[in-house]
Amino acid sequence: MKKVMTLFIALLLLAGCALVAPGPENRLTLPDPENDDLAADRQVLLTPPLRISFDDFPRAIPVPGVTPERAALFNSGMKGDFIAGYTQPDMTDTLNGYVTDNASFYTQVLYPALEDLADSLRALQKYQAVNVLTLFIYESYQDFFGLGFYRWGGDITDRDQPQTATSHSTSTKRFGMDCSGFGASPFEAAVLLGILDSTQQESAFSWFGFRHICENDPLISDGGGRGGTTNNFRMEVSDMAKVGELITTIPAGTAPDDGQIALMQAGDVVIKSGHMGILVEINNSLYFLESGGSTVNEDGLYTPYLAKDALADFAQSRTTTIRRCLPVKETTSGIAH
């Protein structure tokens, strides 16, 4: 069994962190590089592409199909429920607005696709598991809710307070995530799947981990809600900048050098004032993803963007920091720095 898992992880790394759909009796079927046309193509690539389509590398977790039945329940045209009397214990005023229902999309569509692979995901390094979850969630949201699935105030567990119809052009949508909602989503899914411990540093970019930090660190508090109130510990861009470890800083108007890129790994978050994204690993190269903003959706492509070039674009006008909460990735020769 140990040899099988070792072989599985080795092939997964060579194939761009790829898990394969469960076969009969939920067994994993390993890819055959010699008979895989995509694998053969990848072997001759000397320079990673600036952008890459989801169809150009093996899907770690097969995305759920958009069946007519699912599309009727989960689509970009649905408006969120309006709540007239929303309040929290520390709030003096009652709010009103539209709420998201991303949690139902997770429980009814995403989780069933993850359930049979949970044990295999838990066997991976933490950065690998978060990496494949990030790619899976991003593509699934695109398939169901469009290439630009941005929703102001949206997060995968619906922690955010209701948004008013005038707060942002997308604030009434029932489904979708904003930049920090998407950035937190793979960490929150990883906690829900038992991959990350909600009481440890590794989960700091999830609301579970952020709540634990706020409850135990008097210097950090949750104030991302409307009017400066608590926001159910829902991660905002400003919250991401409070926790985790600073890896490197890219000054405004500059590009990261090769030394800075070498410090980064999948699962690192990319932060500037008011906006953020996340790094993923595809075919042993780092790429950048975001919900909203102008980096990934440049030219309307909405595809993973090679990290070095993407971060140069991202940092054009504002200083950008790379932060990490996950353990440093391990290699066969030890820790990769």
N, C-alpha and C positions, 0 to 999 in steps of 0.2 A: 504494500500500500504506500509506503514511504517513497519507494522508487517511482511509482506511478505519479505521485504528487510532485516529486522533483522534476520529472520529465514534463509534466503539465506546465509547471511554472516556467521552465526553460523555454518551451515552445511558445508560451504566452508572451514572454519578453521578446523573442525573436519576431513574433508576428504582430508587434505593436500592442502588447498587453491584451491579447485576444482570448476571451472565453468563447466557447462554442455552444450552440443551443443544445439543451439536454435531449438525448435520444431516448430509446426505450428504457423504462425503469429509471428515468432521470439520470442516466449515465452521460458523462461528457465524452463526445467524440473528438479526438484530437485531429488537427489539420494535417494534411500530408503536403509538406512544402514542395516535393518533387512534382506533384500533380496539381498544384495550385497555381493557376495562371497569374493571379495577383501577386503571389509570393515571388514567382519568377521575375515579374516586372520590377518588384521592389529591389531585388538583388542587383539590378543594373543601374539603379539610381545613385549617382555620385553626389548630387546636390538635392536636398529635400525641396519639394515644390513650395513656392511662396504661399499658395493656398491649396487646400486639398478637399476634395469632395468626400462625403461619407461613404460613397460607393467605391472609393479608391483604396480602401483599407479594410481589413476584416472587422466586422462589428463584434465588439467584445460581448455584448448582450443584444440579441436580436430585438429590435424595436417592435412594439405591438402593432398589429395591423389595424388600419383605419377602416373598420367594417361599418356598414350602414347603421347598425345598431349602436355602435360606440359613437359614431359621428353625430347621431341624433342627440346624444347626451353631452358630448364634449366637442365644442366647436367655437371658433373665434367670434361668432356673431351673438353669443349669449351674454345678456346683461346680468350683473350680480344682483343679489337680493338687497333691497334697501332697508336699513335698520334706522328707526327714528330715535331710539333711546339707548344708545350704547354708552356704557360707563365702566370705569375700573376703580378699585379701592382708593387710589391716591388722586383721583380726578374730582375737581369741584364742579365741573360742567359736564353735562350730558352731550355726547356727540351724535351725529347722524351721518349716514352715508352708505355707499355701496361696498359690499364685502365680496371677497373672492371665495371660490370653492375648489381650490387646487387640491385640498386634502382628499376630496372624493376621487379626483383624477388619479392621485397616487394610489389610494386603496383599491380602486376598481380596475385600473388599467396598468399602472406601473408595477405595483407590488406583485401581482400574479406573474409577471414576466421575470421578477427577481427571486421569487420564493424558492424555486427549485435550485437556484444557483447560490443561495445564501452560504452554504457550507464552503463552496469553492471560493467565494469572495472573502470569507473570513480567513481562509488559508493563505491569502496573498499578503504581501507587504501592504501597509496602510496606504501608502501613496498610490500603489497599483489599484487598489479597490476604489479609492476616491476617483482616480483617473477614469476608470471604465464607467463608473456611475455618472460622472460629469458628462461624458460623451453620450451615454444612453439617455439621460434626462434631456439634454439639449436637442438631440435629434427627435426624440419622442414629442417634445413640445412643438418643434417645427412641423412635424407630420400632422398633428392634430389642430394646431392653432396658427399655423403660418410661419414663414421664415422669420418675420419680426413678431415674436410672441410677447413683446414688452407690455406689461401692465403696471402702471404706477401703483406702488403699494402692494404688490403681489408677492407672495412667498409660498413655498410648497406645503407648509403646514397651517396657512391662514392665521398667522399670529398678528399680522398688522391690523391696525385700527381701520374702520371704514373710511373711505375717501369720498369727498364731495364731488359732484359732477363737474364743478368748476375748477377743481384743484389741478387737473391735468387732462389732456385729451383722451387718455386711455383709462381714466380712473373708475369708470363704470363697468369695465369688463369683468366677467365672471371668472375667467381663466387667464393665466399669464403671470409672469414674474418681472420685477424690475431688476436692476443690476445687482443689488446686494441680495435680493431674494433668490436669484439664480445662483449667485456666488456661494450662498449658504446651502443650497439644495443638496449637493452631493454629500456634504458633511452631515446634514440632517437625515438623509436616507441611510447613511452609514451607521448612524446611531440607532435608528429604528431597526436596522438589520442585525444589530449586535456586533458590528465591525469596529466601531469606535466607542470608547468608554466616556459617558457623559460627565464623569467627575475628573477627567484627566485633560491635560493640555491639548491632546490630539483632537478634541472635539470643540475647541475654543471658537471656531467659526460657525458653529451651529447654535441655535437658540438654547438648546439643552446645556451645552458647555458654557455659553455666555451667562446663563442664569446661575450656574454653579460658581462662576468667577465673581459675579456681582454679589452673591450671598456670602462670599468668603474673602473678598478683597475690598476694604472700605474705600479705596481710591478709585474704584470703577463702579459706575452705576448705569442704570438703564434710563435714558432720557430721550429716546428717539421718537416718542409719540407726538401727536398734535399738541401744540402749546407747551412743549417741553416735558410732558408727562411720560410715565412709563409706557412702553409699547409691547408689553407681554414678553419682553426680552427678545423680540424680533430683531435680527441683525440688520443694522443700518451701515452705510459706508463708514460713518464716524465710529461705529462700534468695532468694525473690522480693524480700524487703525489703532485701537486701544489694546488689542490682545494679540497673542502669538509673538513671533520673533521677527525682528527686522533682518532681512537677508541682504538687501542692497537698495541703494537709492539712485534713481535716474534723474538728474537735474532737468528742468524744463528746457525744451529745445534741443536736447541731445539724444543720442542713441546709445543703448547698452553696448559695451564692448564684449569680446568673447569671454573675458574673464568673469564678467558679471553673469552672462548666460550660463557659464559652467557652474555657478553657485545655485542656480535655480533647479526646481524639479516640479513634476506634476503635482497639483494640489496647492501650489503657492498662489496667493491672491495678489492682484495687481491693483493698487489704490492710488487715486489722486483725489483732490478735493471735489466731492460731489459725485464721483463715479468710480466703478471698479470692474474688474474682469478676473479670469482665472486661467491658469496654465494647465495644459493637457499634454500628454506624450503620445505621439503617433509615429510608428516606425522608428523609434529611438530618437526622434526629434521633438523639440518643444514647440507647441502651438498655443495660440491665445483664443479664448472665447469670451463673449460678453452678451448680456441681454440689454438691448438699447445702445445708445452711444453711436459713434460714427466710425469705429475702427473695423469691426468685423463686417458691418453692413456696407462698407465702402463699395461702390459700384453695384450695390444690390446683391452681393454674393452670399453673405451670411454663412460663410464656411470657415473652418479653422484656418487661422492666419499664422504663418511662421513667426515664432516669438520675437526674434531679433528685429524684424521689420515692423511687426505689429506694435511692439513697445516703443519704437521710435515714433510711430504715428500717435500712439496713445499719450506720449509725454511731450508732444509738440508745444503745448502752451502751459502745462502745469507739471510741477515736480511730481514724480511718481515713485512709490515705494513698493517693494516686493516683500510680502510677509508670509510666514509659515507657522502652522500649528502642528503639522504631522511630524513623525519621526523622520530623520534623514534616511534616504533610500540606501539600501545595502546592495553591494555587488558581491560577486564570488570571491573577490580579493579583499573584502572588508567594506568600509563605509566610503561612499563616493562623495567627495567634497566639491 
